[in-house]
């Protein structure tokens, strides 16, 4: 089960999960890259930090997802999809991301 989160509600929703999340970046050469990063917000965009390999993948394919897993106080994960804003430094570092959609998603029953 999932519940849509409006773009203007992402920052407030993310506060309930903590200051860091997993950044998932597509890879043309194998599995996705996953980086754990602090997440900041400015002007409706997310600001995350990535390493060289994730930066290289984002330069080729600017699509991303950010995942805040379910916690003891939050029964649903928060997942945000979007694209990179501006350029990506080949050495990694801060990247600005524009969200295009977000959902709260309940973990599968196990």
HELIX and SHEET records of a PDB file:
HELIX    1   1 UNK A    7  UNK A    9  5                                   3    
HELIX    2   2 UNK A   10  UNK A   15  1                                   6    
HELIX    3   3 UNK A   52  UNK A   60  1                                   9    
SHEET    1   A 4 UNK A   2  UNK A   4  0                                        
SHEET    2   A 4 UNK A  93  UNK A 106 -1                                        
SHEET    3   A 4 UNK A  45  UNK A  50 -1                                        
SHEET    4   A 4 UNK A  40  UNK A  42 -1                                        
SHEET    1   B 6 UNK A   2  UNK A   4  0                                        
SHEET    2   B 6 UNK A  93  UNK A 106 -1                                        
SHEET    3   B 6 UNK A  76  UNK A  85 -1                                        
SHEET    4   B 6 UNK A  63  UNK A  68 -1                                        
SHEET    5   B 6 UNK A  20  UNK A  25 -1                                        
SHEET    6   B 6 UNK A  33  UNK A  38 -1                                        
END                                                                             
